[in-house]
Amino acid sequence: MGLPQMLYQRLFTKLKFEDFDIGEKVQMILDEENDVVDRMYLRAAKNIEKEEDVFLVDHAWTFKQRTSFGTLMANEKLRDRLENILKYVDKRDLPGVSPYAKVRPGLEDYLKQVEESKEPAKIYDLTGYKIGSLKTFTFKEEVEEIDLMDNFIADPNDITKVLMKLPNLRALWLNGNPVSDNCANFGVVGNLFDKLEIFNS
């Protein structure tokens, strides 16, 4: 993994004692003022020198903010684990309606917002828009991340022909699309892209 040898002992100690201490040096900031998509930023709370430390990340739950509440309500084991991680003394009742729920624009309105935004269109969040084909889409060249989770994309040629020409694309989410389950060569698709990570599980 390329970890400097000087940090081997530090990593061993953190793994042994399950020391998740990144919060002591880094603040997580949610930018809710962006019109197109919320973004999370990390800001150092203390000076951090190169190769000074190593931090553990517990992937207990990877989620989209918009769908997080429903996932939490439907998964008791996940709630129990999070309560244990956060060291809650008493189990807390969850409200009946997500406090983070947002009204999403329709697909045409969303694409219009992306096109008209003053910020570079580096992220397209197209989750759950019932998209069956990408042939009619025109993505901006600066795009780096495209989220196509929970759509109806079934043809791998849609992905390679439309997205391969995007020079800066680095991450692509295809969870919940027929192409990720029905395409025998789906694992090969990612190899056609340079430095692209495809998520489908």
N, C-alpha and C positions, 0 to 999 in steps of 0.2 A: 504493500500500500504506500510505500515511499515515506514512511514515518522516520524522522531522524533518530538515530540510535540514542541520542541524549535524552529522548523522551520515552524510551522503553519502560523504565522504572516508573515514571509518572503514569503511563497508561496502565501498567500492571496494578498499581495501587488504586487507581480510579475504578478499574473493572472489579477488583476484589471487593471493594467497599461500596460499589455502585454509587459513586460520587458524581452526581449530575450538577456541576457547579457553574455552568456557563452563565447563569443568571447573576452571578457576582461580578462579572466583567462586561456583560453585554445587556443592553436593553432592547426589547422587541417593540417596535412602533408600527401601529396599523395606520396607514394613510387612507382615510375615508373621504378625502376631498377630491380624489380622482373621479371624474365623471364616468369613465368607462369600466374600471375595475379597481377593487381594493388591493393595495399592495402592502406587504409586510417588509419592514426594513430592520436591519440590525445596526445598533449604534453602540460603540464601545463606551462603557461607563468608566473604564480605567485604561491607561495606556497599555497596549499589548504589543510586545516585541515579536518579531519573526522567530518561529521555533521556540517560543517561550513556554508554551503549554499545549495540551491536547484536551479536547472536550468530548464527552459522550453525548450521544443523541439517542433518546428512547423513542423508537418509531412505534409507539403504542397505537397510534391512530393517525392516519393520513387522510385529510378531508378537505372538502370545499366548504367555506363558511355557509353558503346558501343551503347545503344539504346536511350540515353537521347536526342540527337539532333532531331531524328525523332519524338519523343513524343512531344517535345517542338514546332516543326514546325506544328504539326497536332492539337494542342490544344491552341486556342486563349485565352480561359479563364485562363489557366495555365500561359501563358505568361503575361497576365494582372496582375495576382496575384503576380507573381515573381517581376514584375516591381514595384508594390506597396510595396512589402516587402523590396526590395533593394533601394527604394526611388529614382528611375530614374526620372529625370525631363522630358526628352524627350523619346519617344518611339524609340527604336533602331532597325534598319533593321538587320535581321539575314542573314548570308551568305548562298549561295545556297548549299554549301557542308560543312559537319560537320568538324570543325578543330580538333576534337578529334577522328576521324575515324581511326580505326586500322584494319589491315588485319589479320583475324583470321586464325590460322592453321587448317587443316583438323582434323577430329576426331582422326585418328590414330596418326598423328603428335603431337596433343595436349596431348594425353595419354602418348606418348613416352617422351614428355617434362616433364610431371609430374613424371614419373618413374625415369628419369635420373637427376632430380633436386637435388641439394645438400641440399635444404631445406626440412623439413618434409612435406609430402603431406597432409596438413590439409584442403585444399580447392580444390574442383573440380568444375569448371565452365563449365557446359555442356549445356548451353542455346542454343536452336535452332539447335542442331546437327541431328535432325530428328531421334532420338532414339526411337525405338518401343518396346524394351525389355531390361531388365537389366541382364538377365540370363548369358550373355557372359562377363559381367564386373567383374573385380577383383579390389575392392577398398582396399587401404592400411588401416590397422587398426587404424592409427593415425588420419584419416580424421574426421574433426569436422563439415564441411559444404559442402553440395552438392546442386548445383543449376542445376535443370533439367527443367527449364522453357521452354515453347514453343517446346515441343517434342511430340511424339505420344504414350506415355505410357498409356495403357488402363487397364491393369490387376493389381489389388491391391496386388495380390500374388507376383508379381515381386518386389514390394516395401518391403513387410514384409519378404519374404524369403531371399532377397539379402542384404537388409540394416539392418535388425534387429540384425544381428551378429556383427555389427560395434560398438564397446564399447564406442567410444568417439564422435559419431555423435550427434550433438546438434541442427542443423538447416537444413531444407530440403525445397527447393522451387519447387513446382509442378504446378505453374500457367501455364495455356495454355496447359495442358495435358488432354486427354479424361477422365482419371481416376478421376480427380477432379470434373467433371460434371456428369459422368455416373454411378459412384459407389454410391449406396444408403447408404452404411455404411462407406463412406470415412472419416467422422468425427471421427469414432472409431479407424481408423488406427493409429493416433497419440498417442492414449492411450496405444498402445502396446509397445511404446518406453519410456524409462526412460529419462526424462528431454529433450525430443526432441520437437522442435517447427516446425510445418509444415505450410508453407505459400502457400495458393492457392487462394488468392483474392487480 
